[in-house]
């Protein structure tokens, strides 16, 4: 990924990377144990970062533990001190990226202005697609395969969060603050639209000759996605079925 203009400000998503897994509070066993825990978690994060790069290119079965260890600059024996198997590393990568992606959705405030809140969510999702396309592509690969490794997570924690935030969007709609819309389908549409720029970047580049690394193209893409989604949500705007639709 090419660097941004030197004068541009770091985006919210970029400030989140890399994800340092640090324990803030010292444990009851004292500062030395806390330092050991921090080192342990920091090394796990390095391994997950290395594994993400490999898995996003070749998938679970196309990557060996030897490759992960080499990319993380640890011995294979040391690798198994932190993770019991390649599959555990893979699931760890997926759970971490899912947590990162869902944090902005979780932040939707029922007391906020809905157009502003949903707009901010779309902007951050677009920025995350630009900042970390590998994560989006890896998650897409897992889902296309039927989510064999992370299905339980989707059916439990993901479903709980989405249902909770769907209730917020439904209340906004019932209160007349946004147009009538099924909140789940709205969330699906935001995911599909924003993550398309990461998952299908090769297709977009083939058609337009540009990617989200192009700052102007990124702004144009974000503005147009916002126009489509927020325009449809403006109070009084209803989506009409096409002719012949049931």
N, C-alpha and C positions, 0 to 999 in steps of 0.2 A: 504494500500500500504506500503510495507516495505521500510525502509530508505536506501539511497544509501551509498556507501562506504564513510567513513568520509573524505577521502582524495580527493574525486572527486569534481570538480568544479561545481557550480550551472549552470544549462543550461539556455539558453535564455528564454525558456518557463517557467521554474521554477521561474526565477526572476520576471516574470510577475504576479505570484500568491503570496498572494491573491490580487485581483484587488481592490485597494483602490480608490474609486471615490471621489477625492478631488478637490475642486475649488482652483486654484492657485492664482487667482487675487482677491483682495478685491473688493467688490461691492461698488457702489457709496454711499450706505447707511452707509458705515463705517465698521471697523473691527469687531464689535460685530455681525452685520448681516452676515458677511462672516463666522465667527465662527459658527453661527447657521446653515448656509447652509452646512458647512462642517460636522457638527454633523448629520444633517438631511440625507445627502447623505451617510455618513459612516454607519448610522443605516440601511438605505435601502440596502446597500451592504451586511450587516450582514444577513438581512432577505433573500436576494437573494441567498446567500451562503447556508443558512439552507434549503431553498426551493429546491435548486439544488440537494442536497443530497437525499431529500425525493422523488422528482419527478423522478430522475434517477432510483430509485428502484421500484416505484409503479405507475408512470405516473400521469397525471393530475387528473383523477377521483379516483385514489386510495389514494389520500392525502387530508386531511382536513385542514382547516385554523387553527384549534386548534393544530394540529401537527406542523404546520409551526411556529406558535407563540411559542410553547413550545421549539422547536429546536433553535429558534432565541433568546430565553430568553426574550420575550416581552409578554405583555398581548394581548389577542385577540382584545380588544378595541384599544390598541396602534398600533397593526398591521394595523388596518384599517385607522389609521392616515396617514400611509405611502403608502398604496395601497388600492384601492377601492374594490378589490375582489381577490379571489384566481386566477382567470383567468388572471388578470392583473399581478400578481406576476409571473405566468407561462410564459407569453409573455415576461416579463422583463428579466427572466432568459435566455430565448431563444435568445432574441435580444443581450444581453450582450455576450453570448458565441459566437454568430455569428460574432459580432464585433471583438472579440479576434481572432477568426480563420481567418478572412479575412484580418487582419492587415498585416500578412506576404505576402499575395498575392498582396495587395495594394502596398507593398514595392518593387515589381519587377521593376527594373530600366531599361528603354529601352537602356541606354548607357552602362549597365553592360555587362560583358561576360555572354552569355546566359547559358552555361553549369554550370558555377559557380553559377549564380543566381538561376537557377532551382534546382540545387543541394542543395543550402542553404535552399530553400523553402521546399524541401522534408525532409531534416534533421530536420527542425523546426516542420513540421507537425508530424513527427515520435515522436519527443520529447513531443509535445502537447498530443499525444495519450497516451504516458506513464505518463505524469504529471497529466492529468485531464481526465481520461477515462469516468468519470460520464457524463461530458458535451457531449462527442461524442455519448454516448449511448442514452442520452435523446434526442438529436437532431435526431438521427437515428429513434427513436420511433415516433417522431413527423412526420418525412418524410414518414415513412412506412404507417402511418395513413392518408396520403394525405395532410399533412401540413395544417390542419384546422385552426390553431391559428396563423400561421406565413406565410401563403401563400402570402399575399400582400407584405411582406418584401422581399420574394424570387423573386417575379416578378418585383420588382422595384429596390431597392438599390443593392441587390445581382446581379441581371441581369446586371445592369449598370456597376458595378465593373468588373464582369467577362468578359463582352464584351470589356471593355476598355483594360484589360490585355491580352485578346485574340488577340487584334490588335497588341500588343507589340510582342507576340510570333509569330504571322503571319509575321511580318516584319523581325524578326530574320530568319525565314524560307526562306522568299523571298530573303534575302541578302546572303543566303548560309551559315549562321552561325550554323544552325542546320538542320537536315534532314527535308524533307517535312512532315508536320503533321498537322492534324486539331487541332487548339489550344484548342477548347472547349473539344474535346475528351481527349486531353492530361491532361487538368485540372481535368476532371472527373476521369481519371485513377489515378492521384496522390491522389485525395480525397479518392477514393475507396480503394486503396492499403494501404495508411498510416492509415486511420481510421479503417480499418479492424482489426488491432491489438488491438483496444480498443473495438469496437462493438462486435467482436467475440472472445474475449479473452478466454472465457470458452472453445470454440472449439479448439483454438490453444493450450491451456494448456492440453486439453484431448489428443491431438495428440502428442505434443512434450514434455509434462511435464514441460514446461517452459513458462514464461510470460515476458513482458517487464521490470518487476521489477528485473529480472536477468540481470545485466549489460552486461555480455558477450553476452547473447541472444539478447539484445537490439542492441548492436553494429553489430552483425551478421545480424539481420533483416534489419537494416538501410543500411548496406553496400550492401546487396543483392537487396533491393528495388532500391537503387541508380544505381546499375549495370544494372538492367533491364531497367529503365527509361532513364538514361543518355546514355547507350549503344545504345539504339534505336534512340537517338537524335543526335548522332555523325554525323558530316557532311558526306553525301554520303550514309548513311544507310537508306534503305527504308523498311518499313514493307511490306511483301509479303502476299497476300491472300492465304488461305489454298486451297488445291485442291478441286475442286467442288464448290468453292465459286462463287457467281454471279459476 
